[in-house]
Amino acid sequence: MNQINKWLASIDWDAFWGGAISLGIRIIILVFLYILLKFVGSKLIRGFFKRYRENQAVSASRSDTLESLIMNLYGYVLFFIFAILLLQNFMDVTALIASAGVASLAIAFGAQGLVSDVVTGFFILLERQLDVGDSITIGLINGNVEALGLRTTQVRDFDGTLHFIPNRQIMIVSNHSRGNMRVMVDIEISPTADTEKAMQVIRNVCEEMTAKNKNIVEPPVVLGVQNAALSGVTIRIVGKAVNGEQFGVERDLLKACREALAENDIPFPLPYVAPIMPENS
């Protein structure tokens, strides 16, 4: 107990409290500057992309992708600088950075995949291969892009599954959200039906659909008989629709054509039932 009292008595409390107060003030200033710079930086980045959207007339998905990426990079860099300045009040940061540099060389040999992900992600963003919200196909995965980063790309499948794809594994990308999409509808009628009459009925339906459906950008055209068999005759229609609306246009066109053919007494193929062969007695 006496030794503890002696140790406490040997402490220069004025210098101790002065140093503690000085350290506390420096930490408070650093925290305040961190919050201020993060707020101001975020405000400037959002303002820049708002003007960028208005002046450059870029797609909202492309602008959102770049804005999210730059916000993340800014946040990481700002936090790293804040952490270094904060640790500088407690230890020799120069020695810490030097040791981290040596350790990073050892880690780099095992992080080739990570480097490949970042480099590939950079070129995907630079070449505008993908944007958030695009409908794409990567290998066997079909879906919509939910997030695009330097390391991974997140794709939401049509059944709701979220796929995390490392960028280095993206070899071939099929983007279905660039430009208008083709509409193709095949309609089967009975092989005994009047084909010319059926095609004229379908042409009339295509003209009506083009006039009232704003998602059709290129009028559907009746190409003619695509297939003729004993079971039925297939008539093909092709056109173009607004990106993302092609499936709805195909369903509406098929429904309208079937109803019009039925109203004009154009028979449809009858279901084929295979005959039952008698068993050998």
N, C-alpha and C positions, 0 to 999 in steps of 0.2 A: 504494500500500500504506500509505503514511504517512497519507493522508487517511482510509482505512478505520479505521486504528488510532485516529486522533483522534476519528472519529465514534463508535467503540465506547467510547472513554474518556469521551466526553461524556454517555453514557447513564447515567442514575441507575438502576443495576441493582436496588437495593433497592426503589425505587418500581415498577420494571418487574415484578419477580417478585411483589411484593405485589399489583399489579393483576392479573397473570395468575392467581395463586392465587385471588384474590377472584372473578374472572370464572369460573374453573373451578368454584368452589363454587356460584356462582349457577346455572350451567348444570346441574350435577348435581342441585341442589335442584329446578329446573324439570322435568328429566326424571323425577325421582322422583315429583313431584306429578302429572305427566301420567299416568304408569303407575298411580299409586294412584287418581286420580280416574276413570280409564278402567275400572279393575277394580271399584271401588266402584259407579260409575254403572251398569255392565253388570249387576252383582249386584242392584242395586235395581230396575232395569227388569225383569229376569227374574223377580224375586220379586213385583213388582207384577202382571205378567201371569199368573203362576201363581195368585195369589189371585183375579185377575179371571176366569180360567177357572172356578175353583171356585164363586165367588159368583154370577157372572152367567150361568153355564151357556151360554156362547157356543160356537160351533163352533171346532174346533181350527184350521181353515184361516184363519178371520177373525182369531183371536188371533195366529197366526203371522205374518200379513200386517202387522198393526199393530206387533207387537214388532220385526220386522225393520226396518220403516220408522223407528221411533223410535230404535232402536239406531244406524242409519246417520246420522240427523240429529244425535244426541248426539255421535257420533264426529267428524263434520265440524266442529261448533261447538267441541268441545274442542281439536281439532287447530289450528283457526284461532287460537284464543286462545293456545295454546302457541307457535305460530309467531310471533305478534306480540310476545309477551313475550321470546322468544329473540332476535329481530331487534333489539329495543330495546337490547340490550347492545352492538350493533355500529354502529347508525345511528339517525338521527332518524326514528322510525316515523311521527310526525305528518305530516311532509312526504310520506312514502310513501303514507299513507292518503289524503291530499288529492289527490295525483296519480292514485291509483287511482280516486278518486271522479270526477274529470274524465274519465278514460279510460272509466269505466263508462257515462257518458252517451253517449259516441260508440258504444260497443258495443251499448247498449240498442236503438238504432234498427235494428240488424241482427239482434237476438235476439228478435224478436217471436214467432217460432215456438216458441222455448224457453219464453218466458213463457206462451204459450198451452198448451203441453204441461203445465207445472207447475200452472196454474190448473185445467185439465181433470182432471188426475190427482188434485188435491185434492178436487174434487167427486165423482169416482168413488169415492174412499175414504170421503168423508163420507156419501154416499148408499148405500154398501154395494152398489154395482152388481156388483162382482166380488170374489171371494176366491181365494186360492191354492188350486189343486186343482179349481176349478169347470170344468165342461164348458160351453163357450160357442161362439157363432158371432158373428164380427165381419166383416161384409161377406161375402167369399168364403172366409174362413178359419174352419175348424172345428178345435177342439182343447181341451186343458186348460191352464189358467193356471198357469204355473210361477213367475212373479215379477211383482209389481205395484209399480211405483214412481211417483214424481211426474212423471217424464219419459216413460218407456216402459212398455209392458206386454208381457211375454214369454208367448207362447202356443205350446205344443208340439202340432204337428199329429199326426194319427193315423198318418201314415207316418213319423214321427220328426223332421220338419223343425221347427226352432225359429224362430218368427217374432218379430221385434222391431217392435212397432207403436207409433209416436208417439201419445201420448194425444190430441193434437188431431185425429187422423184417426178416432177412435172416435166415430162418430155414433149408430149403433144397435147395441145389445148384446143378443143373445139368450142368456140364461143358462138352461142345461138342468139345473142342479143345485139348483133351488129347488122343493121339494115333490116329491110322488110323480109318476112318469112313466107315461104311457099305454102299454099293451101292446095291439098289434093284429096279429092273425094271420088271413090269408086261406088257406082250404083249398079246393082244387079237386077235384071228383069228376066222374065220368062223367055226361053228360046223361041216360043211361038208368038211373042209380042211383036207389034209393029215398031221396028227399031227407029225408023225415021220420025215417026210420031213421038216416040219417047224422047228422042234427042231434041225435038222442037219444044216439047214441054219443059225439059230441063233448061234449055236456053232462055225461055221466058222467066223461069224461076231465078236464073242467074242475073238477069237484067233487073228484076224486082229487088233482089237482095243487094245489088250494087247501089241502087238508088236509096235504100233505107238503112243500110248498115255502114256506119262511118268507119269501121275498122277495116273495110275492104279498100285497099289502095290500088289494086290492079284487077279489073273485072274478071270474074271466073269465065273460062272458055271451055266449051265442050270439045275435047280432042277427038272423040269418036269412040268406036268400039275397041276396048283394050283387050278383051278376051272373049272368045265364043266357044262354048262347050255344050254338051248335052244337058248339063244341069242348069245353065243360064248364060246370059250375055252380060258382060261387064262394060259399062260406059264410064269413062274417066273425065273428071273436071279438074282443071288447074287454075290457080290465080295467085294473088299475093295479098297478105294482110299485115296490119301493124304488128311489130314485133311483140310477142307475148300473147297476142290475141288470136293466133292462127287456129288453135284448137277449138276455141269457141266458135269461130267462123265456120270451121269444118262441121261441127255438130249442127249448127243452125242450117247450113246449106243442105246437109244430108236429110234433116227432118223436113225441110220445106220441099225438097225434091220428092221424097217418098209420099208426102201428102198430096202433092200435085199429080203424081203418077197414078195414085189411087183414085183421085177425083176424075181422071180422064180414062179410067178403066184399062190402064196398062197393067197386065198381070205380073206378079213377082214370081221368082222360082219357087216351086214346091219343095218342101224338105224331102230329101232322098232317104228311103228306108231300105236297108239291105235285105234281100229276101233270106228267109230262114231255110237252109238246106236240110232235107230230111236225113235223119241218121241212118247209117247202113244197118239193115236188119241182119 
